[in-house]
Amino acid sequence: MNKTLLITGAILGVLGIILGAFAAHGLEKLVDADAIKSFETGVRYQLYHAFFLLILGSTSFLSLKAKKTIFYLVLFGVIFFSVSIYGLATNSLSSFDFKTIAFITPLGGLLLIAAWMVMLIGIIRNKVD
């Protein structure tokens, strides 16, 4: 599981850097400033959670069950939150109307919050100081 966490964290990090560069250098002529700001929010949260997975995969203070739960919460949270924001921010560039699935953005946020709560509960329950 640790290797999966580390690989996924690294992939999310690489993609986050690529998407951040795209937002800074490729989107400026295609969408307005508010859309770029929204896109950058998706990138920022993706990168936060890339680091979260990298840290989690490098530690031993949580159970395997907690790590698996956090992994899936973060993975689906980033997909629902960040990826939906990418779609909404670039909606004018696509033939698909991402506004029809905008409801998944807050659901993704809730999944990310839940991942952090699972970690907090795991830390509190851990008997080792």
MDAnalysis code that builds the backbone (N, CA, C; Angstrom):
import MDAnalysis as mda
import numpy as np

u = mda.Universe.empty(387, n_residues=129, atom_resindex=np.repeat(np.arange(129), 3), trajectory=True)
u.add_TopologyAttr("name", ["N", "CA", "C"] * 129)
u.add_TopologyAttr("resid", np.arange(1, 130))
u.add_TopologyAttr("resname", ["MET", "ASN", "LYS", "THR", "LEU", "LEU", "ILE", "THR", "GLY", "ALA", "ILE", "LEU", "GLY", "VAL", "LEU", "GLY", "ILE", "ILE", "LEU", "GLY", "ALA", "PHE", "ALA", "ALA", "HIS", "GLY", "LEU", "GLU", "LYS", "LEU", "VAL", "ASP", "ALA", "ASP", "ALA", "ILE", "LYS", "SER", "PHE", "GLU", "THR", "GLY", "VAL", "ARG", "TYR", "GLN", "LEU", "TYR", "HIS", "ALA", "PHE", "PHE", "LEU", "LEU", "ILE", "LEU", "GLY", "SER", "THR", "SER", "PHE", "LEU", "SER", "LEU", "LYS", "ALA", "LYS", "LYS", "THR", "ILE", "PHE", "TYR", "LEU", "VAL", "LEU", "PHE", "GLY", "VAL", "ILE", "PHE", "PHE", "SER", "VAL", "SER", "ILE", "TYR", "GLY", "LEU", "ALA", "THR", "ASN", "SER", "LEU", "SER", "SER", "PHE", "ASP", "PHE", "LYS", "THR", "ILE", "ALA", "PHE", "ILE", "THR", "PRO", "LEU", "GLY", "GLY", "LEU", "LEU", "LEU", "ILE", "ALA", "ALA", "TRP", "MET", "VAL", "MET", "LEU", "ILE", "GLY", "ILE", "ILE", "ARG", "ASN", "LYS", "VAL", "ASP"])
u.atoms.positions = np.array([
    [0.825, -1.199, 0.000],
    [0.000, 0.000, 0.000],
    [0.866, 1.258, 0.000],
    [2.001, 1.216, 0.732],
    [2.855, 2.394, 0.762],
    [3.363, 2.757, -0.633],
    [3.736, 1.745, -1.407],
    [4.217, 2.009, -2.761],
    [3.105, 2.609, -3.617],
    [1.887, 2.108, -3.467],
    [0.742, 2.653, -4.200],
    [0.502, 4.110, -3.829],
    [0.577, 4.408, -2.534],
    [0.418, 5.787, -2.083],
    [1.494, 6.692, -2.673],
    [2.729, 6.213, -2.651],
    [3.840, 7.014, -3.171],
    [3.736, 7.220, -4.683],
    [3.396, 6.174, -5.404],
    [3.264, 6.292, -6.863],
    [2.120, 7.238, -7.216],
    [0.980, 7.054, -6.558],
    [-0.168, 7.913, -6.838],
    [0.143, 9.367, -6.474],
    [0.794, 9.581, -5.346],
    [1.192, 10.934, -4.956],
    [2.124, 11.560, -5.977],
    [3.069, 10.778, -6.474],
    [4.008, 11.294, -7.474],
    [3.286, 11.615, -8.787],
    [2.367, 10.743, -9.196],
    [1.614, 10.992, -10.435],
    [0.748, 12.248, -10.291],
    [0.051, 12.379, -9.167],
    [-0.753, 13.582, -8.947],
    [0.122, 14.831, -8.923],
    [1.317, 14.711, -8.364],
    [2.242, 15.835, -8.337],
    [2.715, 16.234, -9.724],
    [3.120, 15.257, -10.519],
    [3.574, 15.533, -11.895],
    [2.449, 16.187, -12.694],
    [1.257, 15.587, -12.617],
    [0.123, 16.151, -13.354],
    [-0.237, 17.547, -12.851],
    [-0.124, 17.754, -11.555],
    [-0.405, 19.073, -10.982],
    [0.545, 20.139, -11.504],
    [1.825, 19.808, -11.599],
    [2.807, 20.757, -12.125],
    [2.525, 21.043, -13.601],
    [2.230, 20.007, -14.366],
    [1.918, 20.187, -15.792],
    [0.676, 21.059, -15.958],
    [-0.380, 20.756, -15.190],
    [-1.614, 21.532, -15.297],
    [-1.436, 22.961, -14.808],
    [-0.612, 23.134, -13.793],
    [-0.318, 24.489, -13.314],
    [0.410, 25.314, -14.364],
    [1.364, 24.694, -15.034],
    [2.078, 25.386, -16.111],
    [1.130, 25.697, -17.263],
    [0.235, 24.761, -17.570],
    [-0.752, 24.983, -18.611],
    [-1.658, 26.163, -18.249],
    [-2.070, 26.235, -16.997],
    [-2.918, 27.346, -16.560],
    [-2.184, 28.671, -16.683],
    [-0.919, 28.682, -16.329],
    [-0.148, 29.924, -16.345],
    [0.236, 30.366, -17.752],
    [0.447, 29.411, -18.646],
    [0.997, 29.774, -19.956],
    [0.102, 29.430, -21.141],
    [-0.842, 28.533, -20.971],
    [-1.647, 28.103, -22.112],
    [-3.079, 28.598, -22.096],
    [-3.616, 28.822, -20.895],
    [-5.022, 29.203, -20.801],
    [-5.263, 30.704, -20.906],
    [-4.222, 31.497, -20.706],
    [-4.415, 32.950, -20.602],
    [-5.107, 33.571, -21.815],
    [-4.927, 33.007, -22.976],
    [-5.548, 33.556, -24.184],
    [-6.870, 32.862, -24.519],
    [-7.209, 31.826, -23.768],
    [-8.387, 31.025, -24.105],
    [-9.586, 31.268, -23.184],
    [-9.325, 31.586, -21.923],
    [-10.406, 31.800, -20.953],
    [-10.117, 33.060, -20.144],
    [-11.116, 33.538, -19.414],
    [-10.932, 34.769, -18.642],
    [-10.165, 34.515, -17.345],
    [-9.831, 35.595, -16.665],
    [-9.004, 35.524, -15.447],
    [-9.689, 34.739, -14.333],
    [-11.000, 34.863, -14.214],
    [-11.709, 34.104, -13.178],
    [-11.623, 32.601, -13.420],
    [-11.696, 32.201, -14.681],
    [-11.588, 30.780, -15.021],
    [-10.186, 30.261, -14.703],
    [-9.175, 31.066, -14.978],
    [-7.791, 30.666, -14.657],
    [-7.632, 30.528, -13.146],
    [-8.205, 31.466, -12.403],
    [-8.123, 31.405, -10.941],
    [-8.787, 30.126, -10.422],
    [-9.945, 29.776, -10.978],
    [-10.624, 28.540, -10.585],
    [-9.779, 27.322, -10.930],
    [-9.222, 27.310, -12.128],
    [-8.368, 26.205, -12.570],
    [-7.193, 26.040, -11.603],
    [-6.589, 27.162, -11.210],
    [-5.456, 27.125, -10.282],
    [-5.863, 26.591, -8.909],
    [-7.115, 26.832, -8.513],
    [-7.605, 26.258, -7.255],
    [-7.614, 24.737, -7.344],
    [-8.076, 24.211, -8.460],
    [-8.053, 22.760, -8.661],
    [-6.641, 22.211, -8.603],
    [-5.706, 22.922, -9.236],
    [-4.294, 22.503, -9.223],
    [-3.750, 22.513, -7.802],
    [-4.035, 23.584, -7.077],
    [-3.510, 23.726, -5.714],
    [-3.984, 22.560, -4.836],
    [-5.269, 22.251, -4.887],
    [-5.781, 21.157, -4.067],
    [-5.248, 19.801, -4.525],
    [-5.050, 19.639, -5.805],
    [-4.450, 18.394, -6.299],
    [-3.041, 18.245, -5.748],
    [-2.264, 19.323, -5.770],
    [-0.893, 19.256, -5.255],
    [-0.860, 19.043, -3.743],
    [-1.771, 19.695, -3.013],
    [-1.845, 19.453, -1.563],
    [-2.023, 17.968, -1.289],
    [-2.899, 17.342, -2.049],
    [-3.198, 15.940, -1.784],
    [-2.160, 14.989, -2.367],
    [-1.404, 15.447, -3.344],
    [-0.243, 14.670, -3.800],
    [0.759, 14.572, -2.650],
    [1.031, 15.702, -2.012],
    [1.947, 15.695, -0.865],
    [1.384, 14.871, 0.290],
    [0.098, 14.960, 0.503],
    [-0.561, 14.181, 1.543],
    [-0.308, 12.689, 1.335],
    [-0.495, 12.214, 0.116],
    [-0.258, 10.794, -0.165],
    [1.217, 10.431, -0.030],
    [2.107, 11.325, -0.452],
    [3.545, 11.056, -0.313],
    [3.947, 10.943, 1.149],
    [3.415, 11.816, 1.978],
    [3.714, 11.753, 3.412],
    [3.118, 10.479, 4.015],
    [1.871, 10.210, 3.675],
    [1.196, 9.027, 4.211],
    [1.918, 7.737, 3.815],
    [2.401, 7.662, 2.583],
    [3.114, 6.480, 2.120],
    [4.491, 6.321, 2.734],
    [4.970, 7.371, 3.370],
    [6.305, 7.350, 3.984],
    [6.251, 7.126, 5.489],
    [5.060, 6.892, 6.025],
    [4.917, 6.759, 7.469],
    [4.373, 5.382, 7.843],
    [4.453, 5.088, 9.120],
    [3.927, 3.808, 9.606],
    [2.987, 4.000, 10.786],
    [2.497, 5.224, 10.993],
    [1.681, 5.477, 12.174],
    [0.190, 5.182, 11.987],
    [-0.212, 4.786, 10.775],
    [-1.611, 4.435, 10.537],
    [-1.721, 2.988, 10.076],
    [-2.853, 2.398, 10.351],
    [-3.097, 1.010, 9.947],
    [-3.242, 0.918, 8.431],
    [-3.090, -0.284, 7.920],
    [-3.273, -0.533, 6.496],
    [-4.694, -0.179, 6.066],
    [-5.660, -0.520, 6.901],
    [-7.065, -0.210, 6.597],
    [-7.267, 1.302, 6.471],
    [-6.708, 2.065, 7.386],
    [-6.839, 3.526, 7.342],
    [-6.158, 4.084, 6.089],
    [-4.988, 3.558, 5.762],
    [-4.272, 4.026, 4.572],
    [-5.073, 3.744, 3.299],
    [-5.673, 2.570, 3.216],
    [-6.486, 2.231, 2.043],
    [-7.690, 3.155, 1.940],
    [-8.329, 3.395, 3.067],
    [-9.492, 4.281, 3.078],
    [-9.097, 5.682, 2.631],
    [-8.003, 6.184, 3.177],
    [-7.530, 7.518, 2.811],
    [-7.159, 7.566, 1.331],
    [-6.507, 6.533, 0.848],
    [-6.124, 6.488, -0.565],
    [-7.339, 6.665, -1.467],
    [-8.389, 5.881, -1.227],
    [-9.573, 5.959, -2.085],
    [-10.311, 7.282, -1.912],
    [-10.379, 7.792, -0.691],
    [-11.019, 9.089, -0.473],
    [-10.276, 10.197, -1.217],
    [-8.952, 10.190, -1.150],
    [-8.160, 11.210, -1.843],
    [-8.266, 11.035, -3.355],
    [-8.139, 9.823, -3.837],
    [-8.194, 9.591, -5.278],
    [-9.527, 10.079, -5.864],
    [-10.634, 9.645, -5.285],
    [-11.931, 10.075, -5.806],
    [-12.209, 11.543, -5.475],
    [-11.700, 12.000, -4.341],
    [-11.856, 13.409, -3.995],
    [-11.174, 14.325, -4.998],
    [-9.955, 13.984, -5.384],
    [-9.236, 14.795, -6.377],
    [-9.929, 14.715, -7.735],
    [-10.369, 13.528, -8.108],
    [-11.073, 13.400, -9.396],
    [-12.347, 14.242, -9.382],
    [-13.142, 14.102, -8.346],
    [-14.410, 14.841, -8.286],
    [-14.176, 16.333, -8.111],
    [-13.253, 16.719, -7.246],
    [-13.047, 18.143, -6.947],
    [-12.202, 18.821, -8.022],
    [-10.952, 18.432, -8.126],
    [-10.040, 19.132, -9.027],
    [-10.416, 18.948, -10.496],
    [-10.685, 17.717, -10.897],
    [-10.969, 17.472, -12.311],
    [-12.262, 18.169, -12.730],
    [-13.256, 18.196, -11.852],
    [-14.486, 18.910, -12.211],
    [-14.223, 20.414, -12.318],
    [-13.358, 20.941, -11.473],
    [-13.001, 22.361, -11.580],
    [-12.265, 22.627, -12.893],
    [-11.378, 21.719, -13.288],
    [-10.689, 21.895, -14.577],
    [-11.715, 21.967, -15.709],
    [-12.696, 21.080, -15.651],
    [-13.730, 21.075, -16.680],
    [-14.586, 22.332, -16.646],
    [-14.979, 22.743, -15.450],
    [-15.800, 23.951, -15.332],
    [-15.044, 25.199, -15.781],
    [-13.762, 25.277, -15.442],
    [-12.966, 26.454, -15.812],
    [-12.738, 26.543, -17.312],
    [-12.708, 25.404, -17.965],
    [-12.463, 25.381, -19.415],
    [-13.732, 24.980, -20.176],
    [-14.872, 25.146, -19.552],
    [-16.147, 24.727, -20.131],
    [-16.374, 25.312, -21.528],
    [-15.967, 26.549, -21.734],
    [-16.190, 27.206, -23.023],
    [-15.348, 26.597, -24.146],
    [-14.357, 25.800, -23.796],
    [-13.472, 25.194, -24.792],
    [-13.911, 23.794, -25.200],
    [-14.948, 23.286, -24.562],
    [-15.355, 21.900, -24.774],
    [-16.777, 21.818, -25.318],
    [-17.066, 20.747, -25.988],
    [-18.434, 20.527, -26.456],
    [-19.292, 19.919, -25.338],
    [-18.660, 19.396, -24.290],
    [-19.381, 18.856, -23.145],
    [-19.649, 19.986, -22.159],
    [-20.858, 20.069, -21.653],
    [-21.198, 21.106, -20.681],
    [-20.922, 20.589, -19.268],
    [-19.786, 20.982, -18.721],
    [-19.377, 20.515, -17.392],
    [-20.282, 21.042, -16.290],
    [-21.082, 22.054, -16.580],
    [-22.011, 22.577, -15.574],
    [-23.049, 21.526, -15.191],
    [-23.279, 20.559, -16.069],
    [-24.252, 19.509, -15.761],
    [-23.754, 18.554, -14.680],
    [-22.456, 18.516, -14.462],
    [-21.903, 17.636, -13.415],
    [-21.221, 18.442, -12.310],
    [-21.548, 19.723, -12.217],
    [-20.915, 20.595, -11.216],
    [-21.202, 20.143, -9.785],
    [-22.261, 19.386, -9.579],
    [-22.607, 18.910, -8.237],
    [-21.533, 18.007, -7.649],
    [-20.668, 17.422, -8.493],
    [-19.648, 16.530, -7.938],
    [-18.478, 17.296, -7.322],
    [-18.351, 18.589, -7.618],
    [-17.258, 19.369, -7.037],
    [-17.339, 19.397, -5.517],
    [-18.466, 19.801, -4.916],
    [-18.522, 19.775, -3.450],
    [-18.449, 18.365, -2.866],
    [-18.956, 17.373, -3.600],
    [-18.825, 15.981, -3.152],
    [-17.345, 15.609, -3.055],
    [-16.558, 16.022, -4.049],
    [-15.117, 15.783, -4.010],
    [-14.470, 16.458, -2.814],
    [-14.898, 17.684, -2.527],
    [-14.384, 18.384, -1.355],
    [-14.689, 17.637, -0.069],
    [-15.890, 17.092, 0.025],
    [-16.258, 16.307, 1.205],
    [-15.407, 15.049, 1.328],
    [-15.105, 14.408, 0.207],
    [-14.244, 13.227, 0.245],
    [-12.841, 13.586, 0.731],
    [-12.328, 14.729, 0.293],
    [-10.996, 15.163, 0.744],
    [-11.003, 15.477, 2.233],
    [-12.047, 16.131, 2.696],
    [-12.172, 16.401, 4.139],
    [-12.240, 15.077, 4.904],
    [-13.010, 14.133, 4.392],
    [-13.133, 12.828, 5.049],
    [-11.781, 12.127, 5.141],
    [-10.947, 12.253, 4.107],
    [-9.619, 11.637, 4.137],
    [-8.799, 12.191, 5.296],
    [-8.838, 13.501, 5.467],
    [-8.102, 14.117, 6.570],
    [-8.680, 13.695, 7.922],
    [-9.999, 13.540, 7.992],
    [-10.625, 13.095, 9.241],
    [-10.228, 11.657, 9.576],
    [-10.165, 10.796, 8.568],
    [-9.723, 9.409, 8.799],
    [-8.297, 9.413, 9.345],
    [-7.445, 10.269, 8.786],
    [-6.078, 10.344, 9.295],
    [-6.069, 10.841, 10.736],
    [-6.836, 11.874, 11.030],
    [-6.891, 12.416, 12.390],
    [-7.356, 11.355, 13.379],
    [-8.413, 10.650, 13.042],
    [-8.920, 9.599, 13.925],
    [-7.881, 8.493, 14.102],
    [-7.201, 8.132, 13.022],
    [-6.143, 7.121, 13.107],
    [-5.003, 7.547, 14.009],
    [-4.649, 8.812, 13.953],
    [-3.575, 9.333, 14.813],
    [-4.012, 9.313, 16.266],
    [-5.229, 9.749, 16.512],
    [-5.748, 9.777, 17.888],
    [-5.815, 8.371, 18.473],
    [-6.226, 7.403, 17.670],
    [-6.347, 6.016, 18.134],
    [-5.000, 5.310, 18.267],
    [-3.985, 5.821, 17.647],
    [-2.667, 5.190, 17.689],
    [-2.135, 5.258, 19.114],
    [-1.723, 4.125, 19.634],
    [-1.269, 4.031, 21.025],
    [0.183, 4.463, 21.213],
    [0.914, 4.601, 20.117],
    [2.328, 4.933, 20.196],
    [2.493, 6.463, 20.200],
    [3.346, 6.948, 21.084],
    [3.608, 8.405, 21.137],
    [4.732, 8.778, 20.219],
])
